[in-house]
């Protein structure tokens, strides 16, 4: 979801002439230094949860209500629970398991950055007809606990992976199919590397964090100094800090910047149900958001690219990769994954008419594709 919130620099959101004049007088370095104190104070302010009730119109109860509205069109029976894991944390979990499918390998859904279980609303009924489905809010996101994560790049990844394993042990799953979107795809592979005996199949949906940052990025597309300076100035901010900074204007901002989410779920809702859910997901304590930021370097590339570790994934674990034909995500990473696993089953599918949120853009095609993949398991 990160790229979805970041405006392309080519649209020139800042007054170029004004910035260039300032830069010519004080220089990029001095501009950054002069505002550092303000930025540092603002970042700290954005982190403190106690400010949220008075400034951002949100609460845990409002998030719960927004999620309930997202799930009200799901027809299949399901249960909801907090699953306890280490250090007093809990992972919010939905479970779909009828007697008819309870003996089949369960599938676990891992959402992407800034997401939550409610975004699977158009997929849960169809997918749960063939096998048990478990959907969780990742640690630090949604209605799950929002602890403080490590500040390096590897620490948060380890915490995410261990929380998934603790969750698996607590709910009693011997093995599972892992389906992950965006950040969830990255974590699915990281988990499978560490706990291969627990994973029957991996389904990556528009995965984040696999390729390395291109060394030629700046050479191919020179970046003006004023953009570099602004980028340096705002580096300390979390990806969605701006959504919290605008306070009461946040819900309107989401509706204005992302009207496409309403269209993606138009078969289920005609109001602002989706945008309100996304808003409440992302203005709570930015725990998982901060963890994600610590796992990235400039421009959102993974500090620890997963392609460098694909040789650690057991060849016997099959993998399916799903992309949207209209997505801005570079699908060449899928080909690189396949090339890195010459003795493994890697299947790549592109769904026409879908963007990054494949499961919401073309839910019927997505559900059909995932069901076909899972039928290969049992």
C-alpha positions as CSV (number, residue, x, y, z in Angstrom):
1,X,0.0,0.0,0.0
2,X,3.0,2.3,0.4
3,X,3.3,3.2,-3.2
4,X,-0.4,3.9,-3.4
5,X,-0.1,6.8,-0.9
6,X,3.1,8.4,-2.4
7,X,2.5,10.9,-5.2
8,X,4.7,10.6,-8.2
9,X,7.4,13.3,-8.1
10,X,6.7,14.1,-11.8
11,X,3.4,15.6,-10.7
12,X,5.4,18.3,-9.0
13,X,3.3,18.6,-5.8
14,X,5.5,21.4,-4.4
15,X,5.9,24.9,-6.0
16,X,9.2,24.2,-7.9
17,X,10.2,27.8,-8.4
18,X,9.8,28.7,-4.8
19,X,11.8,25.7,-3.6
20,X,14.5,26.3,-6.2
21,X,14.9,29.9,-5.0
22,X,15.1,28.8,-1.4
23,X,17.7,26.2,-2.3
24,X,19.8,28.7,-4.2
25,X,20.0,30.9,-1.1
26,X,20.5,28.4,1.8
27,X,21.5,25.2,0.0
28,X,20.1,21.8,0.4
29,X,22.1,20.9,3.4
30,X,21.3,24.0,5.4
31,X,17.7,23.7,4.6
32,X,17.5,20.2,6.0
33,X,19.5,21.2,9.1
34,X,17.3,24.2,9.8
35,X,14.1,22.2,10.0
36,X,15.5,19.1,11.6
37,X,14.4,20.1,15.1
38,X,10.8,20.7,13.8
39,X,10.8,17.4,11.9
40,X,12.1,15.4,14.9
41,X,9.6,16.9,17.2
42,X,6.8,16.2,14.8
43,X,7.8,12.6,14.2
44,X,7.8,12.0,17.9
45,X,4.4,13.7,18.2
46,X,3.0,11.5,15.4
47,X,4.1,8.4,17.3
48,X,2.5,9.2,20.7
49,X,-0.9,7.4,20.8
50,X,-2.2,9.7,23.5
51,X,-2.6,12.4,20.9
52,X,-4.8,10.3,18.7
53,X,-8.2,10.7,20.4
54,X,-8.0,14.5,20.5
55,X,-6.6,15.0,17.0
56,X,-7.5,12.0,14.8
57,X,-11.2,11.0,14.9
58,X,-10.4,7.3,15.6
59,X,-10.4,4.7,18.3
60,X,-10.2,0.9,18.7
61,X,-13.9,0.8,18.8
62,X,-14.3,2.7,15.6
63,X,-11.9,0.4,13.9
64,X,-13.9,-2.6,15.1
65,X,-17.1,-1.0,13.8
66,X,-15.5,-0.2,10.5
67,X,-14.3,-3.8,10.2
68,X,-17.7,-5.2,11.1
69,X,-19.2,-3.1,8.3
70,X,-16.6,-4.5,5.8
71,X,-17.5,-8.1,6.8
72,X,-21.3,-7.7,6.9
73,X,-21.7,-9.0,3.3
74,X,-19.7,-12.2,4.0
75,X,-22.3,-15.0,3.9
76,X,-20.2,-17.9,5.2
77,X,-20.2,-18.7,8.9
78,X,-17.0,-17.7,10.7
79,X,-15.6,-17.1,14.1
80,X,-13.5,-14.1,15.4
81,X,-10.9,-14.3,18.2
82,X,-7.8,-12.8,19.6
83,X,-5.0,-15.4,19.5
84,X,-2.5,-14.9,22.3
85,X,1.2,-15.0,21.4
86,X,4.4,-14.1,23.3
87,X,5.0,-10.9,25.4
88,X,1.3,-10.4,26.0
89,X,0.5,-9.7,22.3
90,X,-2.5,-10.9,20.4
91,X,-3.3,-11.4,16.7
92,X,-6.8,-10.7,15.6
93,X,-8.1,-13.7,13.6
94,X,-11.0,-14.8,11.4
95,X,-11.6,-18.5,11.0
96,X,-13.8,-20.2,8.3
97,X,-14.0,-23.9,8.7
98,X,-17.0,-26.1,8.0
99,X,-17.2,-29.8,8.6
100,X,-17.2,-30.4,4.9
101,X,-13.7,-29.0,4.4
102,X,-12.1,-29.3,7.8
103,X,-9.8,-32.1,6.8
104,X,-8.2,-30.2,3.9
105,X,-5.0,-28.2,4.3
106,X,-5.9,-24.7,5.6
107,X,-5.0,-21.5,3.9
108,X,-3.7,-18.6,5.9
109,X,-4.1,-15.1,4.4
110,X,-1.5,-12.4,5.2
111,X,-2.4,-8.9,4.2
112,X,-0.1,-6.2,2.9
113,X,1.2,-3.0,4.3
114,X,-1.6,-0.9,5.8
115,X,-4.1,-3.6,5.4
116,X,-6.4,-5.8,7.5
117,X,-8.6,-8.8,7.4
118,X,-11.6,-6.8,6.2
119,X,-10.0,-6.2,2.8
120,X,-10.5,-9.9,2.0
121,X,-14.3,-9.4,2.1
122,X,-14.7,-10.3,-1.6
123,X,-12.7,-13.5,-1.4
124,X,-13.6,-15.2,1.9
125,X,-16.8,-16.8,0.8
126,X,-15.4,-18.3,-2.4
127,X,-12.1,-19.5,-0.9
128,X,-13.7,-21.0,2.2
129,X,-15.8,-23.4,0.0
130,X,-12.8,-25.6,-0.6
131,X,-10.8,-25.5,2.5
132,X,-10.5,-23.9,6.0
133,X,-9.5,-20.2,5.7
134,X,-7.6,-18.3,8.4
135,X,-7.1,-14.5,8.1
136,X,-5.1,-12.6,10.6
137,X,-4.2,-9.0,11.2
138,X,-0.4,-9.0,11.2
139,X,1.4,-7.9,14.4
140,X,1.4,-4.1,14.5
141,X,-1.5,-3.8,12.1
142,X,-5.3,-3.8,12.1
143,X,-6.8,-5.0,15.4
144,X,-3.8,-7.0,16.5
145,X,-1.4,-5.8,19.2
146,X,0.8,-2.9,18.2
147,X,4.1,-3.4,20.1
148,X,7.3,-1.5,19.6
149,X,9.5,-3.2,17.0
150,X,13.3,-3.4,16.7
151,X,14.9,-0.4,14.9
152,X,17.1,-2.3,12.5
153,X,16.1,-4.0,9.3
154,X,16.3,-7.7,10.4
155,X,14.7,-7.3,13.8
156,X,11.2,-6.4,12.6
157,X,11.2,-9.2,10.0
158,X,12.2,-11.7,12.7
159,X,9.4,-10.4,15.0
160,X,6.8,-10.7,12.3
161,X,7.9,-14.3,11.4
162,X,8.0,-15.4,15.0
163,X,4.6,-14.0,15.7
164,X,3.2,-16.0,12.8
165,X,4.8,-19.2,14.1
166,X,3.6,-18.5,17.6
167,X,0.1,-17.9,16.2
168,X,0.3,-21.2,14.2
169,X,1.3,-23.2,17.3
170,X,-1.5,-21.6,19.4
171,X,-4.3,-22.4,16.9
172,X,-2.9,-25.9,16.3
173,X,-2.2,-25.9,12.5
174,X,0.3,-28.6,11.5
175,X,0.8,-27.3,8.0
176,X,-0.7,-24.6,5.8
177,X,-0.9,-22.8,2.5
178,X,0.5,-19.3,2.9
179,X,-1.0,-16.6,0.7
180,X,0.5,-13.2,1.1
181,X,-0.1,-9.8,-0.6
182,X,2.5,-7.1,-0.7
183,X,4.4,-7.2,2.6
184,X,2.5,-10.4,3.5
185,X,4.2,-12.2,0.5
186,X,7.6,-11.2,1.8
187,X,6.8,-12.5,5.2
188,X,5.3,-15.7,3.8
189,X,8.6,-16.6,2.1
190,X,10.7,-15.5,5.2
191,X,8.5,-17.8,7.3
192,X,8.8,-20.7,4.9
193,X,12.6,-20.4,4.9
194,X,12.6,-20.7,8.7
195,X,9.8,-23.2,9.1
196,X,9.7,-25.2,5.9
197,X,7.9,-28.2,7.4
198,X,4.8,-26.0,8.1
199,X,4.3,-24.8,4.6
200,X,2.7,-26.9,1.9
201,X,2.4,-24.1,-0.8
202,X,3.2,-20.4,-1.1
203,X,0.9,-18.0,-3.0
204,X,2.5,-14.6,-3.6
205,X,0.1,-11.8,-4.7
206,X,2.0,-8.7,-6.0
207,X,4.8,-9.3,-3.5
208,X,6.9,-6.5,-2.1
209,X,10.6,-6.7,-1.2
210,X,12.1,-9.2,-3.6
211,X,14.3,-7.3,-6.0
212,X,17.3,-5.2,-5.0
213,X,17.3,-1.5,-5.5
214,X,18.7,-0.8,-9.0
215,X,22.2,0.7,-8.9
216,X,21.3,2.7,-12.0
217,X,18.1,4.3,-10.6
218,X,19.6,7.8,-10.3
219,X,21.6,7.5,-13.5
220,X,18.5,6.5,-15.5
221,X,16.3,9.2,-14.0
222,X,18.3,12.1,-12.5
223,X,16.6,13.5,-9.4
224,X,16.7,17.3,-9.0
225,X,18.6,18.5,-5.9
226,X,15.5,20.1,-4.5
227,X,13.6,16.8,-4.5
228,X,16.6,15.1,-2.9
229,X,16.6,17.8,-0.2
230,X,12.9,17.4,0.5
231,X,13.3,13.6,0.5
232,X,16.1,13.9,3.1
233,X,14.0,16.2,5.2
234,X,11.0,13.9,5.3
235,X,12.9,10.6,5.6
236,X,12.3,10.3,9.4
237,X,8.5,10.3,8.9
238,X,6.6,7.0,8.8
239,X,5.0,6.3,5.4
240,X,1.5,7.4,6.5
241,X,2.4,10.1,9.0
242,X,0.7,12.7,6.8
243,X,-2.6,10.9,7.4
244,X,-2.3,11.5,11.1
245,X,-0.9,15.0,10.7
246,X,-4.1,16.2,9.0
247,X,-6.2,15.0,12.0
248,X,-9.9,15.5,11.4
249,X,-9.4,16.0,7.7
250,X,-8.0,12.4,7.4
251,X,-11.2,10.6,6.4
252,X,-11.9,13.1,3.6
253,X,-8.3,12.8,2.5
254,X,-8.6,9.1,2.1
255,X,-11.8,9.5,0.1
256,X,-10.2,12.1,-2.1
257,X,-6.8,10.5,-2.7
258,X,-8.2,6.9,-3.1
259,X,-11.6,7.0,-4.7
260,X,-10.6,3.8,-6.5
261,X,-11.1,1.8,-3.3
262,X,-14.8,2.6,-3.4
263,X,-15.0,1.3,-7.0
264,X,-13.1,-1.9,-6.1
265,X,-15.8,-2.9,-3.6
266,X,-18.8,-1.3,-5.4
267,X,-20.5,-4.7,-5.7
268,X,-20.7,-4.8,-1.9
269,X,-20.9,-1.2,-0.8
270,X,-22.3,2.1,-2.2
271,X,-21.1,4.3,0.7
272,X,-17.7,5.1,2.2
273,X,-17.4,1.8,4.1
274,X,-14.1,0.9,2.6
275,X,-12.4,4.3,2.9
276,X,-13.5,4.6,6.5
277,X,-12.0,1.1,7.2
278,X,-8.7,2.0,5.6
279,X,-8.6,5.3,7.5
280,X,-9.1,3.7,10.9
281,X,-6.6,0.9,10.1
282,X,-3.9,3.5,9.4
283,X,-4.3,6.2,12.0
284,X,-3.9,4.0,15.1
285,X,-0.5,3.7,16.8
286,X,1.9,3.2,13.8
287,X,3.6,0.1,15.2
288,X,3.7,-2.1,12.1
289,X,4.1,0.9,9.9
290,X,7.3,1.9,11.8
291,X,8.5,-1.7,11.5
292,X,7.9,-1.6,7.8
293,X,9.8,1.7,7.5
294,X,12.7,0.1,9.3
295,X,12.8,-2.7,6.8
296,X,13.1,-0.3,3.9
297,X,15.7,2.0,2.4
298,X,15.1,5.0,0.2
299,X,12.1,4.9,-2.2
300,X,10.6,1.9,-0.4
301,X,13.1,-0.8,-1.5
302,X,13.7,-3.7,0.9
303,X,16.9,-3.4,2.9
304,X,17.1,-7.2,2.9
305,X,15.8,-8.2,-0.6
306,X,14.2,-11.6,-0.6
307,X,15.7,-12.6,-3.9
308,X,19.1,-12.8,-2.2
309,X,17.7,-15.6,0.0
310,X,15.6,-17.7,-2.4
311,X,18.3,-20.4,-2.3
312,X,17.5,-20.9,1.3
313,X,13.9,-21.9,0.5
314,X,13.4,-25.6,0.2
315,X,13.0,-26.6,-3.5
316,X,10.1,-29.0,-2.6
317,X,7.8,-26.1,-1.6
318,X,5.8,-25.1,-4.6
319,X,5.0,-21.5,-5.3
320,X,2.4,-19.5,-7.3
321,X,2.9,-15.8,-8.1
322,X,-0.1,-13.6,-9.1
323,X,0.2,-10.2,-10.6
324,X,-2.3,-7.7,-12.0
325,X,-1.8,-6.6,-15.6
326,X,-2.4,-2.9,-14.7
327,X,-0.2,-2.8,-11.6
328,X,2.7,-0.5,-11.2
329,X,4.6,-3.2,-9.5
330,X,7.4,-4.6,-11.7
331,X,6.4,-8.2,-12.4
332,X,9.9,-9.1,-13.6
333,X,10.7,-10.2,-10.0
334,X,8.4,-13.1,-10.6
335,X,10.6,-14.3,-13.5
336,X,13.7,-13.8,-11.3
337,X,12.1,-16.0,-8.6
338,X,11.4,-18.7,-11.1
339,X,14.9,-18.5,-12.5
340,X,16.3,-18.8,-9.0
341,X,14.4,-22.0,-8.4
342,X,15.1,-24.2,-11.4
343,X,14.2,-27.4,-9.6
344,X,11.0,-26.2,-8.1
345,X,7.4,-25.7,-9.1
346,X,6.9,-21.9,-9.7
347,X,3.8,-20.8,-11.5
348,X,3.2,-17.2,-12.6
349,X,-0.2,-15.8,-13.5
350,X,-1.2,-12.3,-14.6
351,X,-4.8,-11.3,-14.1
352,X,-6.1,-9.0,-16.8
353,X,-7.7,-5.7,-15.7
354,X,-6.3,-5.9,-12.2
355,X,-4.0,-3.5,-10.4
356,X,-1.9,-4.0,-7.3
357,X,-5.0,-5.0,-5.3
358,X,-5.7,-8.0,-7.5
359,X,-8.0,-9.6,-5.1
360,X,-10.2,-6.6,-5.0
361,X,-9.9,-5.4,-8.6
362,X,-10.9,-8.7,-10.2
363,X,-12.1,-10.9,-7.3
364,X,-13.8,-13.6,-9.3
365,X,-10.7,-14.2,-11.5
366,X,-8.5,-14.0,-8.4
367,X,-10.6,-16.5,-6.4
368,X,-10.7,-18.9,-9.4
369,X,-6.9,-18.7,-9.8
370,X,-6.2,-19.3,-6.1
371,X,-8.6,-22.2,-5.9
372,X,-6.9,-23.9,-8.9
373,X,-3.5,-23.5,-7.2
374,X,-4.7,-24.9,-3.9
375,X,-6.4,-27.9,-5.6
376,X,-2.9,-29.0,-6.4
377,X,-2.2,-29.4,-2.7
378,X,-5.2,-31.6,-1.8
